[in-house]
Amino acid sequence: MTDHLSWYDEIREAGRVHWDEETRSWYVTRFDDVWELLVDDRLGARSAKAHSERMTPAQRELCAPVLDSVSKWPVFTDAPRHTTLHRLILPCFAPAETERVTGVARSCLKSAEPADWGSDDVVEAVIQPACVAALAAFLGISPADVTRVTEWSARLITFAGQTAYDHEVVTRASVALREFGDFVMRTCAAGNSVLSSSMRRSLREGVLDRSEVVAVYGQLVTGFLQPTISALAMAIETLAGDGAMKAAFEDAPDTFISESIRLASPFHFAPRRTLRDMQFAGRLIPAGQRVVLLLVAANRDPRRFPDPLRFRMDRGTPPHVSFARGRYACLGAGLTRHLMRAVLTALAEQPAGLAPPATVEWHVGRGMRMPLRLTRTKA
């Protein structure tokens, strides 16, 4: 399977739930079902690797440290630990900190040269550096460190996305985890942001241990930079491709940003596991099985979003599931929207940033959508 989005759409139209033998997972795809199951107490967040039973004992031993670390990411943690993590992380997204972080991005955008705004790839020349600066400010690190931080995170995500044991992937993830962990401890000791100071205090008071703090940083790195850039790339492609869209953004920025995020759906699914036997759509799903809530398929469901592949301002801001929902909703959703508005406002003020039209070349994997490049359409 290489065309993941088409397959997700296909199984959505075939029925409400689909069993996939390769990943040994149940896939739920329709908006109303995904919306309800995101807050269903029959499902837990922690989802064991579906192929772990096919590993040898030696392979499971090698995977154990990385698997343990990824399983401690807040999005994969169940109550009561999830409640503790939520309480510690939520204040890091307070309005004052959101404004500080967004201000760093604005400063980066203001320093961009006219030639950068007119670059063949404005995402790479201007937008990504601004998002990197914002991420660095939020984490309490130098922008120069973001490249290796995201590389460590990418290795962990690659490990988490495997459906079969791969010794090279496991080895690279293990090294990344060790190096990333040491870096996070130094970052927390420095305390250069609300987040790093909060994590340092949690370590000192024994509320969190090292592995949990590293897991918090791992999720925030993965959940902030690339998804924000993906949503912005979708928005910029729309702005640059239709002159009327600039006025549409200026008139209703919240609607424009919401539709961009819905169409991009950077993270494709939310993995869950059944906590007990569960009847759903006429099927019995036994306890302990993996259930994949397909966010991207739900956001493309024509039952909820007519003409779902088109960017439509007349939708208003109906709820979508790009940021999930309920206790596992993305804590940084507000920061992402705030940052997107700042970036798109700066772009709209730069004529060179919107003309000529631009097309995004996407990499669409099983679990994520990422822009490879934004290419100007030559006159």
N, C-alpha and C positions, 0 to 999 in steps of 0.2 A: 504494500500500500504506500503510494507516494503522494497521491492527491488527497491529503487528509481532510480538507474541508468538504470536498465532494462526498467522501465516504461518510462523514458526520451528517451531512444533509440527507444522504441516501437512507441511512438507518433511522433518521428522525421521521422520514416520511413512511418508512416501512412499518413502524409501530412505536409504542411508547417506551419499550425497553428492549435491549438487544444484548444477547450473550456473545462474547468474543472469546473463542477458545485460545487464541494465541496469547492474549494478555490475561486470560482467565478473569475477566471482569464483566460486570453488567454495566451497560451504557444507557443513561437516561438523557434524552435529548430535547424534549419539547419544553417550551418556556414555562408553562403552568406547572409541569411536574418538577422541573429543576427549581423553580421559585419556592415550591412547597418543601421539597426535600432538603434544601439548604438549611432549613430550621427544624427538620424532623429529628426528634430525640431517639429514633430507632437507629440513627446513623452516627458513628463516631468519626473523628477526624483522622486518627492515626490509622494508616493503611500500610500493612506489611508489603514488602516487595512481592509481587505476584509470582515471580519465578524462583523464590528462595528455596522452595521445597525441591527444586531440581538441581541445587548446588550440592557439591560434596561437602563433608564436614570441614575440610581445609579451606575451601572457598568461602563458606559461611564465616569462618573465623577471620579471614582477611577482610571481609566486607563489614564485619560487626562494628568497628569503631565509626566508620563513615555512616553506616545505616543508623546507628544510635544518634549521631549528631544531627542528621537530617530529620529524624523522627522527633527531635526536640524543637524544631522550628515552630513558632507559635501557631501557624496555620495547621500543623499536624498534631497539635497537643490537645488532649481532652481535659475537661474539668476533673479535679479542681485546679490543676496546674495552669491550665489555660487562663483561668480567672485571675490568678496571680500575675501572669505575664501581661495580660491585658491591662491590669491596673497600673503596672509599672511603665508600660510603653505609651499608653494613651496621652499622658501629660506632655510627652515629647512632641506631640502634634498640636499643642495649644496655639491659639491665634498669634501670640507674640513670636513664637519660634517659627511658625509658618511664614510670617511676614519677614522675619530676619533671613530665612533661607531663600525666599523668593527675591528679596532685595539683593542678595549675592548674585542671583541669576540676572537680574535687571542690570546690575553694574557690568556684568560680563557682556551682555547684549549691547549696552551703550558703547563699550570699548571696541566693538567690531568695526572694521573698516568697510567703506562702501563696496570695495572689491569683494569682500567676504559675502555681503548680502547678495551680490550679483554672481556669486560662484555657480558653477555648473551643479554643485551639490551643496545647497544652503544648509541642509541638515548636518552634514559633516563639518562644514566651515563655521557655522554659527550656533545652530541649535544644540548639537551634542556638547560642545564646550560649555554652554550655559547650563545644561542639565548636569554635567559632570561637576561644575562649580557648586551647584545647589546640593548635590549628593554629598560632596566633600564637606560642605558646611554643616549639613545635617549629621553626618557621622562623626565630625570632629577630626578630620584628617586633611592632608594636603591634596589639592587636585592632582598633583603629580603621582599620588599613590593610588588613584582610582583605577588605573589600567590594571595593575596587578591584583587589586581587590576584586575587580569584576572577573578577572581570569580565574582566580581561586573559586569564586562563586560559580562560574560556568562549568568548571570541572566537577563541582558537587552536583550541579543540576544535571549534567550529563550522566553522572552515576545514577541519580534518582530516576532518570528517564529510561534506563536500560530495561529491556524485557528478557535478557539472557545474560549470563555471566560473561564478562569481558575482562581478562586479567589486566590489560593495559589501562582500561578505564578505571578499574579499582585502584591500581597503583598510583595513577595520576591524582585521583581524588584523595587518596590517603596522604600524599605529600602536600597537596593543597590544604587539607584540613589542618595539618600540623603547622604549616607556615602561616595560614590565616589565623589560627588560634593564637599564636605568639604575637601577631600584629594587633589583634583585637585587644589583648591584654595591655599592650603598650599604649594603645589609643585610649582605653578607659583610664589608665593611670594619668594620662595627660589632662583629661577632662575638658576638652575644648568645645564641647557642645552640650546641650541639654541631655541628649541621649547618652553620650559617653560619661557624663557626670552621674546620671541616673544609674547606669550599669556599674560604675565604680562603687557607688554607695550600696547597691544591691549585693555586690561581692563582699564588701567590707562587713555588712550586717548579716551575711549568710543567707539572704533571701534567695539568691541564685548562686549556682556554682559556675565554674569556668565554662563547662560544656554548654550550659544554658545561655550564657552571655554570648558565646560564639554563635550559637544557633540564632539568637535574636539578630545579630549583625548579618548573618548569612541570609536570613529571610529578607531583611530590609534592603540589602544590596541588590538581591535578585528582584525584589518586588517593586523597586523604585525606578532605577535608571532605564532599563530597556523597555519596560511597558510604557513609561512616559514618552520616550522617544518614538515608540511605535504609534501611539495615539497622536502625537504631534505630526508625524510624517503623514498619517491619514488626513489630518486637518489641513496641512500645507498643500498636499496634492489637490484637495478640494478647493482651497482658496485660489491657488494658482491656475486651476483649470477652468474657472468660471468667474468672470469679472463681477457678477452680481453677488457673489458669495462674500466679498469684502463688506458690503453694506449689510448683508445678512448677519455676519459675525458681529459687526458693530451694533446692530439693532438688538440682537438676542444672543449674546456671547455664551450664556449658559446652555441654551439649546444647541448651538453650534458645537460646543465642547462635548456635550452629552452624546450627540450623534456621532462625533468623531470617535469617541471611546467605544461606543456600541459597535460601530463598523470594524474598528481595529481588533477588539476583543483580544488583547495581547496574550493573556493566559487562556488556554483553551478549555481546561477542565479543573474541577475540584474533586480530588479522590477522597472517598469515604470507605468505611467498612460497616457492615451490619452488626449491631450489638446484640441482636436477637433475631430469630426467624421473622421474616418480614413478607407479608403479602403486598404485592404491588402490580398493578395492571394485569391481574389475573395470573401472576407468576409467584411461586414461592421462592424467595431468595434466602438461603440458609444463613444462620449466624456466622460471622467471621469472614464473609465473602466481600470482595472488593466491588464497590459501586462507584462508577465514574459519572459525575454530573457534568455534562458537556455544556459549559458556559457559552462557547462560541456557537454551537448549534442552536441553543436557546435564543441567543441574540439575533440569529438569522431565521427564526421561526416565523413563517408568513402568517400564522394564526395570531401572532402578537404584533408583528411589524410588517404590515402589507408592503409588498415590493421591497423585501428586506435588504437587498444588495445595493440599493440606491441611497445616497445621502439626501435626506428629506428634512427640511427645516419645519415643515408643517406637523411633524410628530410632536413638537413641544419637548418636554423632558420626561417622558414616561420612564418608569423604573426599568433598568436592564440589569444584567447580572455580571457585568465585567468585573465588578469589585466584590462579587459574591453577595452575601446577605447574612443578617443575624449576628450571632456571636463571633463568626469567622469572617465578617466583612472586613475589607481592607482598611486598616486604620489610617493609612496614608492617602485615602481617596481625596480628601479635602485638599491636601498639599498638592497632589497631582493636578487637580482642577485649577488651583490658584496659580501654579507654575505655568500651566498651559495658557491660561488667560494672559499672563505677563508676556510670554513668548510670542503668542499670536498678535497681541497688541503691538509689540515692537515690530513684528514682521509687517503688519498692515500699514505701519508708518513708513516703511521703506519700499518705494516703488520697485526698486531693483529686486526686492525679495519675492515679488509676486508675478513678475513677467520675465520671459515668456512662460507659458504653461509648463508644468513639470509632471513627471511620472515616477512613481516609486517602484523599484524592483524589490519584491518581497521574498524573504525566505519563510516558508510556512512549514513548520515541523509538526510532529504529532502533538506537542504540547504548547507551542508558542508561535507567534507571528513576530518577525523582526524585519525592519527595513535594511536591505543591503546597501542601497544607494538611491538618491533622488536625482534623476537625470533631467536636465532642461531639454525641452522640445525645441529643436532649432527651427528658426523661421525659414 
